[in-house]
C-alpha cells in the first residue's frame, strides 16, 4: 500500500490541497478557524474544569495544559471524521475513475495537517508567552506527529471502509469520538487516574500520545514513557489491521458506495 | 503491432437487493443474532457480463454498442479497474485513461486553472505534464478569459469544454470513453471527434461506448455489440451497426404486435392489435430516448359496431409502479361509435419525460360505463434510451427517479 501511495503521491497532494483550499475559501474567517476552535475550547476547559471543577493540571498552567492536548486531539478527531466520510463523500470519484482507494482517507489526513501546523505554531507562541523554557524535548515532536498521523489515518481508513458497507457508521462515529475524548487524558492528567484503572488508559493509544505532546512543550511534565511505548505498539497493530481490512474491502467499494 | 487489450472470459455478477445498498450495521447485527450459525441470506444476483472475451490492438478504435443495461458500462468500468470482475481476466499493456464522465472531480469553488491541475491529476497526469500542456489545454477549451474564475460561474458548456480539454491532452496508450460525444454543441462535437481521430492516427487504442451510432460509424473501425452481458457480434463497425439496427426493426414489429398478447382481460368485441411508435414526423422510430417527441399509434380491430368505446392505457415501471394513466376521455374527447373493422388512434407526446429504462404499457378499452371491459391489461414494453436531456453531459438514470421535468435552473446571488 505504501508503494501505491507513493506512486499516486501527487493525487494525494492535490486532493488534500483541494480540501484545504475549499475549506479556507468557503469560510469568512478562513485560516483563523485553525486557531479559533482549539483556542475557545481551551478557554471553556480552563474555566470549567480548571476554575470550577478544580481538576489538577500537573502543575502546568491550565491554558497550556489544555491547549497542548487539544491541538493533537482536534487533528485526531477531525481526521478520523473526515477520513471516515471520505469514501462516501467522494463517491463520484470512486465510481468514475481508478486510483488506490486509500488515497481518499490519506488526503484527508494530509489536508488536516495544515490546521494542525497552524495551531501548533500558535501553541509555541503561547508557551513562550508563559515563559516556559523550550528544551530538547521539541526534537521528539516530528516523531509524535508521524505517530499521530498513522493512528488517525489507521482509524479513519477503517471507518471509511466500514462506512461504505454500513451507513450507520455516519451516526456512530461522532459518538465514538466523543467517548474517546473522555477516556483520553485531555481534561485530566494521566497521573490522576487511579492505579487500578491505569491499564484502561494504556489500552487507548491516544493516552501516551497526548501526554507526550504535553511533554514536548512542557519539559517539567513527567512523562510515563511506558505509556508512550504502548502507544507506539498499539498504533502499529491498529494501523496494520486497518490496512488489511481496507485492502480486503477495496475491490467491492465502487459497487457498494 | 502491439496487442493493447486482452480480455479473457470476463464475468461480473451484481448482487441485487439490500446487500448492495445502504445496509445498516444494525440490520446486519440483528440478522446475525437471528441466525447465529446460518449463512447470510442468499441474495438474488444478476450477471452484468457473462464470459466476454476480445482483444484490441494498437491503433484500433472499437465502438461498443448495445441497449440500456446490456453491460456496456459495466465492461468499461471493469476495464478501467473501477470495479472488479467476478471471474475472468483483463490485461492492458500501457497507460490507461478512462473517461467515464467529463470533468470528474471538478470542484465548483476552484478556478478553471486549479481544476485543470486537479482533474489532470485525477486522470493520472503528473503535475509536470499538466504544466507542459497547460497552454494547449486552455487553448483547446476556449475559456482562457475565465481561467482564474471559480467554475461555479461557468456555463455547463464551458465546464464541458474544459473537462474534455484536459482529457484530450492525456496521451494515454489506451483510452476508454463513455458517451461523451452525445453532449455539447456541434462545434464542440467536431472538436472531440478530431481529437479522437488524432489519437487513432498516433496509434492509440480507443474503446468507445456510444448511443450515437453515426459517431461510432465515423470513428470506429471495429464494433462490438453487447447484448444481455454477452458479446453478440464483433466485427467491422458498419456491419455491427446494421445488424444492431435491424434487431430493433424486427422486434418492433413483433414486440408491439398485440394480437397474441397473453393474459389479457375483457370480452373481446374490440381488441388492440398493434402498438406502433413513431417519430413526430410520422416515420417509425426504433430507438426512443428520454425527452424525445413520440407518437403512439394504437391499432385496433372491432368485431362489430361499438358504441361509446373508451381507449387508454396505464404506464408502469418495470417494478410495477404506476407512472401515469391516460385516455382520450380525460381530454374531453368522446368517440360516439367505432365501425367494425380496423382502425387506429394516435397519441402525440411532446416530450417523453422518463428516465432511461424499461417500462410497461397496460392498454385497455372499456365501454360505457367503464365497468364494461372489452380489452384489458394488454402488455407492451417500452424501452427508453439514455439522452443528454439537460445538454450538460450528465446523463439521467434510474437513480434520478422515474421522470424529470423540463426545467431551467437560475442562480441568483445577493
Boltz contact constraints between the chains, C-beta under 6 A:
constraints:
  - contact:
      token1: [A, 10]
      token2: [B, 121]
      max_distance: 6.0
  - contact:
      token1: [A, 10]
      token2: [B, 127]
      max_distance: 6.0
  - contact:
      token1: [A, 11]
      token2: [B, 121]
      max_distance: 6.0
  - contact:
      token1: [A, 14]
      token2: [B, 118]
      max_distance: 6.0
  - contact:
      token1: [A, 14]
      token2: [B, 121]
      max_distance: 6.0
  - contact:
      token1: [A, 18]
      token2: [B, 107]
      max_distance: 6.0
  - contact:
      token1: [A, 18]
      token2: [B, 118]
      max_distance: 6.0
  - contact:
      token1: [A, 22]
      token2: [B, 109]
      max_distance: 6.0
  - contact:
      token1: [A, 25]
      token2: [B, 109]
      max_distance: 6.0
  - contact:
      token1: [A, 93]
      token2: [B, 105]
      max_distance: 6.0
  - contact:
      token1: [A, 96]
      token2: [B, 100]
      max_distance: 6.0
  - contact:
      token1: [A, 96]
      token2: [B, 101]
      max_distance: 6.0
  - contact:
      token1: [A, 96]
      token2: [B, 104]
      max_distance: 6.0
  - contact:
      token1: [A, 97]
      token2: [B, 104]
      max_distance: 6.0
  - contact:
      token1: [A, 97]
      token2: [B, 122]
      max_distance: 6.0
  - contact:
      token1: [A, 98]
      token2: [B, 80]
      max_distance: 6.0
  - contact:
      token1: [A, 98]
      token2: [B, 81]
      max_distance: 6.0
  - contact:
      token1: [A, 98]
      token2: [B, 82]
      max_distance: 6.0
  - contact:
      token1: [A, 166]
      token2: [B, 23]
      max_distance: 6.0
  - contact:
      token1: [A, 166]
      token2: [B, 25]
      max_distance: 6.0
  - contact:
      token1: [A, 167]
      token2: [B, 22]
      max_distance: 6.0
  - contact:
      token1: [A, 168]
      token2: [B, 24]
      max_distance: 6.0
  - contact:
      token1: [A, 168]
      token2: [B, 25]
      max_distance: 6.0
  - contact:
      token1: [A, 168]
      token2: [B, 26]
      max_distance: 6.0
  - contact:
      token1: [A, 251]
      token2: [B, 84]
      max_distance: 6.0
  - contact:
      token1: [A, 254]
      token2: [B, 82]
      max_distance: 6.0
  - contact:
      token1: [A, 254]
      token2: [B, 83]
      max_distance: 6.0
  - contact:
      token1: [A, 255]
      token2: [B, 83]
      max_distance: 6.0
